């Protein structure tokens, strides 16, 4: 909520010839307030008339409402704008230097936190600790969107702050009398917990969750089990089809057989389309030529050290090429963009069949599509969300990166673009992806992994006072060389981060199952070290 202050002159009783009275004394006018949701804000105009004042304009759905000016007679306008920039992106208009335009607010981050409280965790003992934090989660994101008038009247800011302090003793709430906004930061993540993984789900356990007709039972429990231990490799060929949505969980064996036959016919029809393009046709289709050329270049340099793709004229390379070309026929708008081959390679390696690999890849691309679109809106959104999350978890590190021209977190670009595919060893990619495909504990779990990696490197970065180039080297180049040790440590930190978010009273050692901790000096293998 934004408070406005109204200035009024004290009434004067002096007659003629009386000595001049002091300057007018500002008084707060009771009830002089304005409030709005930050998600409704379209622009802020900054003006100067002896003092600064701001004019807020709401979005079109509010018919471009221009709110009363907010005056800063005693300074503080820049501090107020800096606070706004922590929650939204303000960019200067190209035609009017006094106008700051607001990027649309994304609810994805809020939704991801709300997913932490999904009913799928209803049987988990950790759920008993989530009630208090659910109120805090709602408050944090309501604070970003702006509260309603009724709620403001019902619950004063001080009372809300007291409730927050009672619910989570890890929050530092900085209350300021003027200009009327609060900054919430997390001051301590606590001790890193020890988290142990269970064994991967095997064929016997998988079959016990299937009824006589082939329907999967106890789906929520099965996903949690996969999240805690992954799948054994021989089961991935079947399990990934469910995790990626190619096979519906409730389908029978007969229904899946019919679906496979129908999808096989559909795949080969699309494959025939590009196979039947003549040389003469290709000469007159520049887009087709460009896609084919880029695919051929990428295929020849994708995972060539993997036995499935190594060597000249490898059948795996031919399948990789054909599936990518067929995807161009499936999605004309996107076609092929460099890096997409990295997303297909592990799926084709597991499926060993171009039809199954294609349809699983299509489902995966439905999740990753925005990363490769021309405007790259998906990447922009994730970087903003990652910055928001990092600021909440570690404000001092977030400020340090900003001071070193690294606050945009562009060095995390490749991590997000292809989901750590080039940062991890191939077996670790298979394990991490299947864990993420469960959708647990939230849809933006990969952002928590990013925060964990950054947290594992922050002490070196800050103590050595690394600048832009050194930060880039540590977060991009070094990661690939020391992947085992780095990921082991960083995922331990990830357990700590989510432990704080989910269970401020106790980590319980069971929130994050994506890692296995046996000894801090022993590297893990495929996320699968057991006690």
N, C-alpha and C positions, 0 to 999 in steps of 0.2 A: 504494500500500500504506500502511496506517495502522499505525504502531508504538505499542504500549502500553508503559508503564513501570510496573513493579511496585515498590512501596516496602516495604522490610523493615528491621526494627531490627537493629542490630549486637548480637551477643550480649554480655551484661554479666557480668563476673566479680566485681563489687564486693560486699563483704559489708555487714553492717548498719553504719550510721553513716558510710559512705563518702560523700564529696561527690557531689552529683547529677551525673549524666553529661549531656553536651550533648544537644541534640535529636537524634532519629534521623536518620541520614544516608541519603538515598535511594540505592538502588542499582538499576541496570538488571538485570533478570532475563533471562538469555540465553534466546532462543527465545520470549520473551513477545510474540507478535505476533498480530494479527488482520488479515484482508484479505477483501475482497468486491468484486464488480463494482458500480460506481456505478449501472449500469442496473438492478440488483436492489434498490436502496435504496428503501424506501417512506416512511420517516419518520425524523426525528431528534428525540429528546426531550431538552430542556435542563434540567438540575437543578442546584440549589445546596445544598451542605451544608458551608459553610465554604470550599469550593472548588467549581469547576464540574466537572460531568461530563456526558458525552453518552451516550445509549443509542440504538443504531441498530436499526431493525426492517426486515427484508427483505420483499419482496413476497409476495403470496398463493401464488405458485407455489412459494415456499420455505416454505409453511405458516406465514407470519408469524413467522419465526425472529427472536427478540430476542437480539442479540449481547451479550457482556459489556460492561459500562460502560467508557467511555474517560475516565479521570480526568485533570484538568489541575490538579495541586496548585500549580503555580507560574504559573498563568495561561496564556493563549494560546488559550482555547476560541473566543473571538470571531474571532481571526485564522484559526483552522482553518475556522470556518463561512464566513468571507468567501472563503476559497479554494474551498470547495465551491460557493459561489454563482456562481463564475466558470464552472462547468461544468454547473450544473443550476439549476432554478428552485425555491427554497424559499419556501413560503408558510405563514404562521401559521394554525393551525387556528382556525376560528370558535368552537369549543366549548372549546378547551384552549390557553391562551396559551403553555404550555411546549412544545407540540408543533409541529414544523415539518414540513409535508408536502411530498413531492417529486413534481414533475410527471414523467410518464413520459418516459424518455430516448428521443430520436429518433435513428435510425441514418441518416437521410437525408443528413446532412452527410458522414458517413463514407463512405456509398455514393457520393456525388458525387465525392469525392476519389479513391476507388478507380476510378471511371470514367475518370479522367484517364489511367489506365494500360491502357485497353482495347486489345484486339488490333487495333482499327481503326487504331492509330498504329504498327503493327509495321513498316510500310515507311517511316516518317518518320525522318529522321536524328536528330531530337531525342530519339528513344526511347533512344539509347545513354546519355543522361545521366540517365535516370529511375530506374535501378536503385538508386542510393544513396538517393534521396529516398523511394522506395517503402518502404524500411525505416523511414524516419523517419515517414512517414504512418501506417504500422501502429502504430508506437510511440505516436504522439500520441493516437490514438483508443483504443488499448489502455489508455493511461494514464487516459483518461476512464472507461473501463469497469471498470478494475481488473484487474491481471494474475492469472494462476493461480499456485497455490502452487509447482508444479513449476518454472515459469519463474523465479520469485523465487529459488529455490535455485540454479538454474543460472546466473543472470546478476545479479550485484550491481548496485545502482543506479549506483555510481560508474563501473562498466565501461560501462553503457549510455550514461551521459552522455559518456564519452570517445568512444564510437562515433558519437554524434550530432555532436559537435564536428568529428570527422574527416569525416563525410558532408556536413555543411552548415556552412560557416564563416559563417553569418549568424544563427545561433541563440545566444541568451543563455540559459544554463541556470543558474538560481538554486538551488543545492543547500543545504538546511538540515539540520543535524544533528538538530534537534528542530523540529517534531513528526514529521518523516519524510515530507514531501511536497515535490515540486519544481514550480517554475513555469517554463514554457518560453515565451519571448517572442522576437519577431523585432525586431532592433534597427535594421536598415537595409535598405531596399528597393533600394538601389543607384541607378545612373543610369538614367533613363528611356530605353528603347531606341527606335530608329527602325524602324517596321514598315510595310511597303508591301503594298498589296493587288494582287491580279491582276484582270484584266478579268472581268466577269460571264460566267457560262456562257451561250453562245449556242445557237441551234438546231442548228447544224452539230456542235458538240461534244457536245450532248445526244444527237443521233442516232447518233453513232459509238459510244455506250455502250448501244445497243439492238440486239438480235439480230434476224434476219429475222422472227421471230414476234412481236416487240414486247416481249420480256423485257428488263429493264434489266440490264446487266452492270457489273462493277467498281463495285458499289454503294458500298463503303467509300471507294474513291478518289473517286467522284462526290460523295459527301457532303463530303469534305474540300475538294474543288474549290469547291463551293457555299459552304462556310464561309469560304473564302479570298476569294471574289469575289462571291458571291450569284448571282442569276439575272437575265438580261435580262428586261425587262418582258413582252415578247411570249411568253416561255416560262413565265411564272409560272402561267398558267391551267392548264397541264399539270403543271408541276413541283410546285406546292403540293399537288396531290392525292396525290402520292407522299410528300412530306415530312410531311403531316398524317396519312397512313395510310389515306386513303380508297381509294387504289389500292395493292394489294400490289406491292412492287418486283419480285417474281418472276412476276407475272401476264403473260399474253400479251394482245395487242390484242383478240383475240376474247373472252377472259375478262373484260376490262374493259368491253367493249361489253355483254355479258350482265349484268354487275354494274350498269352504268348504267341499263339498262332496268328491272331489278328495283328499284333504289333510287328510280327516278323514280315507279314505281307506288306504292311505299311512302310516298313523300313526299306525293303528292297524296291518298292515302287519309287521312293525318293532317291535311292541310290542309282536307279536306272536313268533318272532324269539327267543327272550330271554326267553319267557314263556315256549317254547317247549324244552329248553335245559334240558336234563335228568341229574340225579345225576351222572351217570357214565361219561357223557360228561364233566360235571363241574369239576370232579376230574382231568381231563386231560387238563384243561384250567385255568392256574393259573391267567392270566390277568382277566378273567371273575370273578373268585372267589374274587380277590382283589377288583375289582370295586364294586361288590355286598356287600362285607363286609364293605367297606368304606362308601357306600351310606346308609346302614342300621344304621351305627353309627351316621352319620351326620343327618339323618332324625329324629332320636330320640332326637336330641338336637337343632333342628331348630325352633325358634319362638314358643316354647311350651307354652308361656304365652298368645299367641293370641288364641282367641276362635275358630278360624278355625282349629287350630292344637293341642289344649290342650286336655289332658286326654288320657287314654290308648285306643288302637284300634280305634283311631279317623279316620274317612274316609278321612279327609284331608291328614293325614300322609301316607295313602295307595296311594293316588293319587300322592303325592310328590315323593314317592319311585318309582312308576311305570313310571312317566315321566322321572326321572333321569336315570333309567335303559334303557328306550327306547332311550334316548339321546346317551347312550353308543353304541347302535346299529347304530345310525345315524352318529356319529362321532367316528369311531374306533381309529383314531390317538390320539385324546385327551382323550376319555373315560370319566372318572370322576376324578376330583381333589378336594381336600378339599376346601370348600368355595363356590363352585358352587351352592350348595343348597340355600345359602343366596340370590343368584340372581333369583332363580326360585320362592322362597316362595311368595314374593309380587305379582308376575304375576299370580300364581295359585290362590291366595287369591282373586284377582280381577275377574279373568275369571270364576272361579268355574266350570271349564270344562277342562278335561285333554288334549283334542285335541287342543283347542284354546290356552291353556296355553303352550303346547309344541311348537307350531309353532311361537308364540310370543317370547318364550324363545330362540328358535333357532336364531331368528333375533337379539335378545339382545346379545347372545353369539358370533355372528359374529362381534359385536363391541368389545367384551371383551375377545375374544379368546386368544390374545397374552399375556394377563395377566396370563394365566394358562399354557402356554406352558412350556416345560421342561427348555428351556433357559431363559424364562421370559423376553424376549426382550422388550415386551410391558411395563413392569414395569420399566426396566432400562431406557427406553426412556423417560417415563413420569417423573421419578425422575430427570433426567438431564434437561428436559424442565422446571420442577417446580423450580429447582435451578436457571436456566437462568432467568426465570420470576421474581423470588424473588430478584435476584441481580439487575435487572432493576428497580424494584419498591422500594426496600429498601436496599441499599448497606450496610449501617451500621449494620443492623440486620443480613444480609447475612454474613458479616465478623465476627460478634459475634458468630453465630452458628458454623462457620468454626473453630474458635478459641477454641470452646468447644467440638470439635470432633463430632459435629452434622451437619456439612455441607452437608453430604450425604443425609439428610432428611429421613432416614429410618423410623423414627417415623411416617411418613405420609404413610407408606407402606399400611396399612390396609384401610386407607381412599380411596386410589386409587384402590386397588385390588377389592373391592366389593362396590365401590361408596357410601361410608359413611353408608352402611347398618347397621353396628353395632354401629355406633356413634349417630344415630338419632332415635327418636321414630318412630314406624311403620307408623303412618299417615304422618309424615314429609318425610319419605322415598318415599311414594307414590307421594307426591306433588313434591319433588325435582327431582325425576326420570322423571316424565312426562314433567317437564320444560326442563330438559336436552335433552330429546328425540326430542324436536323441532329443535335442532341444532342451537339455537340462544343463544347469539349473535355470538358464534364461536364454533367450534368442541371441543376445549379444555377448555370449560367453567368451568369444574370441577377443573381445575388447578387454576383458579381465586378464586374459593371458598376456596381451600386450602390456597392460599395466604391471603385471608380475615381472615380465622381462625387464621393463624399465626400472622397476624397483630394485632388481638384483644388480643393476649397473649404476644406480644413482650415487652410491657412496664413492665409487671410483671417479665418476664424472665430476661430482661437486668438490671432493677433497683435492683432486688434481687441477681443479678450476679449468676444465676442458672448455674450449670454444666450439664454434660451429663445426669445423673440420674434424676435430677429435671426437665430438659426439657422433658424427656421421660414421666415423671409422669404427667406433665401439659398437654402435647399434646395427651396423650393416655388415661390415667386413669381418669383424672379430666373431660375430655370432656364427657365421658359417664354419669358422675354423674350430671353435670350441663348443660345438653345438651340444654335445652330451652334458658337459658340466654346466653350461649356461642354462639349458632348458631344465635340467634337474633342479637347479637352485631357483630359477624363476618360477617354476610351477609350485615349488614349496611356498614361495611368496604368494602365489595366486591363492593357495589355500588360506593363507593368512588374510589376504584382502577380502575374500568372500566370507571368511569366518567373521570378520568385523561387520560386514554388511548384513549377514544373516543372523549371527548370534553374538550380540554385543556382550552378553553375560559370560558365555563360554563357547569356545570354538567347537568342542565336542569331538573334534577330529574326524568328522564324517560328512562335512559339507561338500568338500571337493574331493572327488575320487579319481581325478585325471592323472594323479601321480602316485608313485610308489617310493617311499623313503626307507632305506635301510641304513645307510651311512652317508654322511655328508661328503665323504671323500670317494665314494664308490659311484661311478656313473651308472645310470639306469640303462636298461635295454628294452626298447619298444614299450616304454611306460609300464614295465611288467616285472619289477623287482618285488619279490614277496619276502615277508619277514621270516 
